[in-house]
Amino acid sequence: MELPTGWAWARLGDLGVWYGGGTPAKNRPEFWMDGSTPWLSPKDMGPEVISATQNHITEAAVAGSAVRIVPSGSVAIVVRSGILERIIPVSLVPFETTLNQDMKAIRAHEGILPRWIAWSLRAFERQILRDCRKAGTTVASLATDALMDLRVPLAPISEQYRIVDAIEDHLSRLDAATESMAGAKRRIKPFTTSVLDRAALGASLATCSEQDAVDDSQHLLTGLSSKRFDYAALPPLPEGWFWRRSADVCEFISSGSTPKAHLMHPGNGDVPFLKVYNITQDGRVDFTNKPTYIDRDTHENQLKRSRVRPGDVLTNIVGPPLGKTAVVPEDHPEWNINQAIVAFRAGPEVQPEWLALVLRSPFVLSMLQKTAKATAGQFNVALSTCRELPLPVPPMDVQLALVAQSAELLEVSDRFAAQVASVSLRAQNLRRSVLRRAFTGSLVPQDPEDEPASALLDRIRAEREAQGAKPKRAARRPRKRAAPETLPPPSASSTHIPTDAVQQELPL
């Protein structure tokens, strides 16, 4: 791209002195016990400015390992981590520190703002992830040579201050709005939980109050035993409601099965074949997500017992997460399901929609989850457990009323969740727009009186040549550390470099 007048392209490796990291031997307690030297690792990254590290090492570790003291005011970047599949964590470090081997840090040369480097790394994040990734590594990593050779735009020092202040002003307001949306999003799940539980357990104000609950709602389970559920400990339900064993109110309860790979056909076929990812968290079947089909012969023979039809209620018994539940829609006359899904076919005493609502209820779901067996991080619920599961069953008219009432409330919740997602996406786009404008010179006006960035680079180059072409390597020996510095707030830059730039407002 064409740079504004006075700007210049610069190699990232030429903007400062770079530091690598290392991990002192974990089996040397003298390297770790009662250490006071910060040791920065990827788990500390996240904030724009690091306030502290979780781990510290001793001066003996600094002297006897590969770690080096990184000066205060440096910019730290993660260069090896699974998170590099998506983002590059970058943070300013306002105190002396050492680094984990998966980190690098740069101490900016005089005339280059550390914050300029930090925002450059964030602004060119996509390009770095595309062009600087190491090939063939099991854990996502950035190639050091490619990272050092990355060209970034460099503005005159005075304009660096103005741009960084403008970036942080715009993004601080955007971050406040984003945090507000995040708070709203956190409230959606408790609301949904309350709606489902209050409906499933008869606590809705439209049907009864707690005083109406009666103690004989378990009497239809008398004489029935279960190794997985304590029927006698179930909470009381409103008058006319009863706890029933699922096998007693369903025509059948059956799990699915999976045929050999060559019998499954992506995209087209005779009978739709549902997998867990086709059931959404908000209670729908989404067959647009990687649709798979089987042929009619497989459906009617090999997978005969896992056939389902519209109105059947599906829930997954393999997770995490458990509890994805939906009613089979009428898009096709017959469907089939894989072995991670159980189908409940409602009998005459329950509506399919009520059955689905109850199975989504956190109270009922928690009873299932407590019986799940964990294997290699996967949770599995037995089919026999699903048949013994106790379900609250109110009169049919109450079921219909509560299903309708809950649907209205959950629709409000779903609409709100969609709005939050839309605003969050817009905030991400605005953030990229701010950074794009900043590093193309259109966020604040240029000042023709500013010293060109090329003069700054020439000065840095001359200083390096005077020192022998390569920057002096920082010593590993421990030294007396200065008291931790506090980075100046964004507005403090104006006390060093005068500015009269007018910042444009970017609407949220």
Secondary structure, DSSP 8 states (H G I E B T S, - for coil): ----TT-EEEEGGGSEEEE------TT-HHHHTT--EEEE-GGG--SSB----SEEE-HHHHHHSS---B-TTEEEEE-BSGGGGT---EEEE-S-BEE-TTEEEEEE-TTS-HHHHHHHHHHTHHHHHHHSB-TT-SS-BB-HHHHHH-EEEE--HHHHHHHHHHHHHHHHHHHHHHHHHHHHHHHHHHHHHHHHHHHHTT--TTT--GGGEEGGGGGGGTT---SS--GGGS--EETT-EEEEHHHHEEEEEE-----GGGEEES--SEEEE-GGGB-TTS-B-TTSS-EEE-HHHHHTTTGGGEE-TT-EEEESEESS---EEE--SSSS-EEE-TTEEEEEE-TTS-HHHHHHHHH-HHHHHHHHHT-EEETTEEE--HHHHHH-EEEE--HHHHHHHHHHHHHHHHHHHHHHHHHHHHHHHHHHHHHHHHHHHTTT-SS---TTS--HHHHHHHHHHHHHHTTSS------S------------GGGGGGTS-----------
